[in-house]
Each structure stands twice: as C-alpha cells, then as structure tokens.
Amino acid sequence: MADRDPWLSDAVRTRVRTVVAAHGGHPSDIGPTNRQPAARAWLYAALEGLRGADRPAVAVALLVALEPSQLTAADVEFWRLTAPEGASDDTALLRLAAFGAYTAVERIERSLAGAALGAGTHSRT
C-alpha cells in the first residue's frame, strides 16, 4: 500500500496509530462540534515534530479517526497543497480518510475484545 500511496509514509502511519492508541479511539476532552483553536490542542500536540507533507496528512487522518466534526475544508486544502505530486486527488483523500477511520476502528475493536476477554476471566460468586 505504501507504494500506491506515496503520501502515506511510515511516519504518517506510525504517528496516526500511536495517537489513536493513546486516546483509546477518541480524545475524551473534546466537544464534538467545537472548532475553536483550543479544542484542537490535542491535534497540535500530535503534530509536533512532523515536517513537510506528513504534517497535514497526519492531521487529516487523525481528525477523521478521532474528531471528524473538526475536519474543515481548510484542512483538506492544506493537505492537497502539500501532498506529493499526483497524490492529492479525491481518491488519495478517500484513502487517507479510510486509513484514519480504519485505525480508529481497529483500536476500538481491540479495546472491546480486551474488555470482553477480561469480563470472561472473572469468576462469579
């Protein structure tokens, strides 16, 4: 997939997976419709240290994964402007969004499976 999706670098994949895992599939301190800069503090912290096209790619994927209501047209446009040549079309955007969403789903599935497994190991008295 990395060869087909040049914008989905190892740094992007790793950062998105790490941040989604750290938030358990959702940031707990964010209002669902709040687009104020302070509401994006979690996102800005997650983007620290990233450079170039990785930064907006991670932003879009994380917003889709954790707070889709905060994703704006400006986020998408910034990603399009910084994406590698030929990697900023609608197909690439859908792949990026799907990666973010799928990463969140995987994390939630693991969490639910762990909870179910944990519930099954306790004896009833």
DACOR-V165313 format. One record per residue. N is the residue number from 1. OMEGA is omega as a letter, one per 40 degrees, with the letter a starting at -180 (NA if undefined). NEAR is the number of other C-alpha atoms within 12 Angstrom. Layout:
# DACOR-V165313
n=N omega=OMEGA near=NEAR
n=N omega=OMEGA near=NEAR
This chain:
# DACOR-V165313
n=1 omega=a near=14
n=2 omega=i near=17
n=3 omega=i near=10
n=4 omega=a near=14
n=5 omega=a near=26
n=6 omega=i near=24
n=7 omega=a near=38
n=8 omega=a near=36
n=9 omega=i near=27
n=10 omega=i near=20
n=11 omega=i near=23
n=12 omega=a near=35
n=13 omega=a near=29
n=14 omega=a near=24
n=15 omega=a near=31
n=16 omega=a near=42
n=17 omega=a near=30
n=18 omega=a near=24
n=19 omega=i near=33
n=20 omega=i near=39
n=21 omega=a near=27
n=22 omega=a near=21
n=23 omega=i near=26
n=24 omega=a near=23
n=25 omega=i near=31
n=26 omega=i near=30
n=27 omega=a near=26
n=28 omega=a near=15
n=29 omega=a near=16
n=30 omega=i near=24
n=31 omega=a near=19
n=32 omega=a near=19
n=33 omega=a near=14
n=34 omega=i near=18
n=35 omega=i near=21
n=36 omega=a near=16
n=37 omega=a near=12
n=38 omega=i near=15
n=39 omega=i near=23
n=40 omega=a near=28
n=41 omega=i near=19
n=42 omega=a near=27
n=43 omega=a near=38
n=44 omega=i near=20
n=45 omega=a near=18
n=46 omega=a near=33
n=47 omega=a near=30
n=48 omega=i near=18
n=49 omega=i near=14
n=50 omega=a near=23
n=51 omega=i near=17
n=52 omega=a near=21
n=53 omega=i near=27
n=54 omega=a near=34
n=55 omega=i near=35
n=56 omega=i near=38
n=57 omega=i near=48
n=58 omega=a near=48
n=59 omega=a near=44
n=60 omega=a near=45
n=61 omega=i near=45
n=62 omega=i near=49
n=63 omega=i near=42
n=64 omega=a near=35
n=65 omega=a near=38
n=66 omega=a near=42
n=67 omega=a near=34
n=68 omega=i near=29
n=69 omega=i near=22
n=70 omega=i near=31
n=71 omega=a near=30
n=72 omega=i near=20
n=73 omega=i near=13
n=74 omega=i near=15
n=75 omega=a near=27
n=76 omega=a near=30
n=77 omega=i near=20
n=78 omega=i near=23
n=79 omega=a near=34
n=80 omega=a near=28
n=81 omega=a near=21
n=82 omega=a near=23
n=83 omega=i near=31
n=84 omega=a near=21
n=85 omega=i near=15
n=86 omega=a near=17
n=87 omega=a near=26
n=88 omega=a near=27
n=89 omega=a near=21
n=90 omega=i near=16
n=91 omega=i near=16
n=92 omega=i near=29
n=93 omega=i near=30
n=94 omega=i near=21
n=95 omega=i near=26
n=96 omega=i near=42
n=97 omega=i near=31
n=98 omega=i near=23
n=99 omega=i near=34
n=100 omega=a near=39
n=101 omega=a near=28
n=102 omega=i near=25
n=103 omega=i near=34
n=104 omega=i near=34
n=105 omega=i near=24
n=106 omega=a near=21
n=107 omega=i near=27
n=108 omega=i near=23
n=109 omega=i near=18
n=110 omega=i near=19
n=111 omega=i near=21
n=112 omega=i near=16
n=113 omega=i near=15
n=114 omega=i near=14
n=115 omega=i near=14
n=116 omega=i near=13
n=117 omega=i near=13
n=118 omega=i near=13
n=119 omega=a near=12
n=120 omega=a near=11
n=121 omega=i near=10
n=122 omega=i near=10
n=123 omega=i near=7
n=124 omega=i near=6
n=125 omega=NA near=3
